[in-house]
Amino acid sequence: MARVGSGSELAAALLMALGFPCIMLAAIIPNLWFFAGAAAVTYLADQYLHHCGSYLVNRLAAVRAGLSIRFLVRQLLLILLLSRLGYGEQTLFYVTVACLLAFYGLQAPQSAVVTLIKLRRRLPVVTRNVDLDGARIPDAPPALLMNRPAEKMLHLDIFAMVGVLVAVETDRHGIAYVGLATTLVLAACYLAALLPYIRSKRLVAPDAKVLGAVDAWLSEYKPTVALYFSGSKDSAYQVNMWLETMAQLDGRPLILLRERTILPQLNTTSVPVLCVPGGVHLMNLDLSSVRVALYAANVGKNIHLLRVPTMKHVFIGHGDSDKLASVNPYSKAYDEVWTAGRAGRDRYALADVGVRDEDIVEVGRPQLATIQSWTGAQKNPIPTVLYAPTWEGWDDSPGNTSLLLAGENIVKRLLNSEKPVRLLYKPHPFTGTRSAKAKAVHQRITAVIEKAGVERATDPRWAKESAALQPVQAEARAELARIEARLEALSSGGHVAGDEAEMSRDSLADPAREAEIARLKDEWNAASWRAFGWWEHKVITGARMRLYDCFNESDAMVSDISSVVSDFIASGKPYAVTDSAALGEDEFRRQNTAVRAAVILSNAATELDALLAAVVDPAADTLAADRRELKEYLLGPDEPTSIEQFDTAVKALAVKSEARNAGLARSLAERVSK
């Protein structure tokens, strides 16, 4: 119920929940050592939960048991303890009460100053690769002052707490006075250290000036094509897949984001980025030079830009598949819909959702340029199979993902194959976010694969290969450490920004740095594969080890109805798709274009032998010709290249936009002249 993320978090939560009643009991009894032990447990448990970022911390605040309340209760119980121990009429009691009240009084201005600083440094538009010289953005306060300030301030009461308890135990009241004074002095110093940062010259200029600086930059840069994106931080991959494409366009590209949480997840790019959370601010920006707006997702906030008539609006999506999302009726709102190949056009015609055929343009898939074509032979002595299921979706339809009904069968059959197979498991990043069942299955699959990996590592059959590869693996791990250190340095440009305002000020385009980061990421992926044996199973999560690198490492793939299948077809390698809804092979092929050249799996996954046979024996690969034909149907021709097709489509639509604007201007001029 509290959504604790691990057993250790649950243990910390239980300790804290039990700790406070124990403190109260110790104060009433009274028992000094019991009180001190219980208080220490609550301090440590509280600190651990905050360090983990536990969801429970927010839940406690919602039920009036937030951080400040917990500290205040502990301090009140300390006063109760003193009273029960007979100090109620002594100087120590009154000094303790007065100092704790004074400490509580210092927390209000400290919190107010921190809030003011954060509010005045929160930009209406957060940027990357944009020169904001026109907006006055001073350095951010040190992270030591601004990172979790309430927690730091409240924990200063430890000096008072320890001082009083030691004084009671030793009967040396001076120790209590020293502890109490230390708490008050440090709290006052904390507040004093913050005060310089509320002076006008240390605060960011008002919103109007920042927006003016952004508009001044826009009028100088004059962007011609914009990629617009709105979504959660977990959906950042949907915009990241288009960054390289945007950078290769001939025009002046711009990326428009709507949520601040996306920015930290955004991959490195030299393309200018504007994150505009406020709809009013976005609608007031000077985007008059933009002729083409590209949309990677169908979301409600798209309307804030769709309302602009001076640009043409295009839905490009974030993958091409036979899912219903690929023929969303919302697509009628755009001037054009761009698909990879002929299949996308036919899909809209079949769905009959109001998207006209003349508004569909086939542009290929520029992102697939890095996928290597199959040579017809497996890469290593044993075949490598990638299992890349999609997530459970927004409802419980059995056709959404193979994970629930077939996932464990697929994994067990591959792990227990008569001839050795290496398994790579890369789940969708959304897996388990909606369905607890999907999350549980994913965790069981992960555990099974990791266990099989441990068993294979100690299997005598692989001892010789393991010994031979140890020097290579050691070298690869050393290279990974070097690359990661360099990437960390490059990601901050040698300087870690204090907040989003400082990041906006300092994050200017650096093509050389971007090129080095891209090269290092490629080297990291290559080294990561060398760091473990070609026979070792692996669970792959996170964004750093890219999906297309998994394509290149594998000899075949098992997946579901998703854009992953369409993308994998670019490799020409054998693949299997699970009929999770049990439609039957013929009906499943009829409904889903991308599976026409696939081995169709039932939920029992007994058909996997046919997939493995196609990998090891070319004569058994009866679907090779079908895959070649399907590749062109789904993804378009190899020539001209996808990026050339995409860029041509952008230019052609920009011409239409210019013609529309010029025609409107003439019409208005004629109307005025009459």
HELIX and SHEET records of a PDB file:
HELIX    1   1 GLY A    7  ILE A   28  1                                  22    
HELIX    2   2 LEU A   32  CYS A   52  1                                  21    
HELIX    3   3 TYR A   55  ALA A   62  1                                   8    
HELIX    4   4 LEU A   67  LEU A   82  1                                  16    
HELIX    5   5 SER A   83  TYR A   87  3                                   5    
HELIX    6   6 THR A   91  ARG A  120  1                                  30    
HELIX    7   7 ALA A  143  MET A  146  1                                   4    
HELIX    8   8 PRO A  149  LEU A  154  1                                   6    
HELIX    9   9 ASP A  157  THR A  170  1                                  14    
HELIX   10  10 HIS A  173  LEU A  194  1                                  22    
HELIX   11  11 LEU A  195  ILE A  198  5                                   4    
HELIX   12  12 SER A  200  ARG A  202  5                                   3    
HELIX   13  13 ASP A  207  TYR A  221  1                                  15    
HELIX   14  14 LYS A  233  SER A  235  5                                   3    
HELIX   15  15 TYR A  237  ASN A  240  1                                   4    
HELIX   16  16 LEU A  243  GLN A  248  1                                   6    
HELIX   17  17 ARG A  260  GLN A  265  5                                   6    
HELIX   18  18 GLY A  279  ASN A  284  1                                   6    
HELIX   19  19 GLY A  300  ASN A  302  5                                   3    
HELIX   20  20 ILE A  303  LEU A  306  1                                   4    
HELIX   21  21 LEU A  324  VAL A  327  5                                   4    
HELIX   22  22 PRO A  329  ALA A  333  5                                   5    
HELIX   23  23 ARG A  342  ALA A  351  1                                  10    
HELIX   24  24 ASP A  357  ASP A  359  5                                   3    
HELIX   25  25 PRO A  366  THR A  370  5                                   5    
HELIX   26  26 LEU A  403  GLY A  407  3                                   5    
HELIX   27  27 GLU A  408  LEU A  415  1                                   8    
HELIX   28  28 ALA A  436  ALA A  457  1                                  22    
HELIX   29  29 PRO A  460  TRP A  462  5                                   3    
HELIX   30  30 ALA A  463  SER A  491  1                                  29    
HELIX   31  31 GLU A  500  ASP A  506  1                                   7    
HELIX   32  32 PRO A  511  ARG A  530  1                                  20    
HELIX   33  33 LEU A  547  GLU A  553  1                                   7    
HELIX   34  34 SER A  563  PHE A  568  1                                   6    
HELIX   35  35 ILE A  569  SER A  571  5                                   3    
HELIX   36  36 GLU A  585  GLN A  591  1                                   7    
HELIX   37  37 THR A  593  VAL A  595  5                                   3    
HELIX   38  38 LEU A  608  VAL A  616  1                                   9    
HELIX   39  39 PRO A  618  ALA A  620  5                                   3    
HELIX   40  40 ALA A  624  LEU A  635  1                                  12    
HELIX   41  41 SER A  642  SER A  673  1                                  32    
SHEET    1   A 8 VAL A 126  ARG A 128  0                                        
SHEET    2   A 8 VAL A 273  CYS A 275 -1                                        
SHEET    3   A 8 PRO A 253  LEU A 257  1                                        
SHEET    4   A 8 VAL A 225  PHE A 229  1                                        
SHEET    5   A 8 VAL A 292  TYR A 295  1                                        
SHEET    6   A 8 LYS A 312  PHE A 315  1                                        
SHEET    7   A 8 GLU A 336  THR A 339  1                                        
SHEET    8   A 8 ILE A 360  GLU A 362  1                                        
SHEET    1   B 6 LYS A 538  VAL A 539  0                                        
SHEET    2   B 6 ARG A 422  TYR A 425  1                                        
SHEET    3   B 6 THR A 384  ALA A 388  1                                        
SHEET    4   B 6 ALA A 556  SER A 559  1                                        
SHEET    5   B 6 TYR A 575  THR A 578  1                                        
SHEET    6   B 6 VAL A 599  LEU A 601  1                                        
END                                                                             
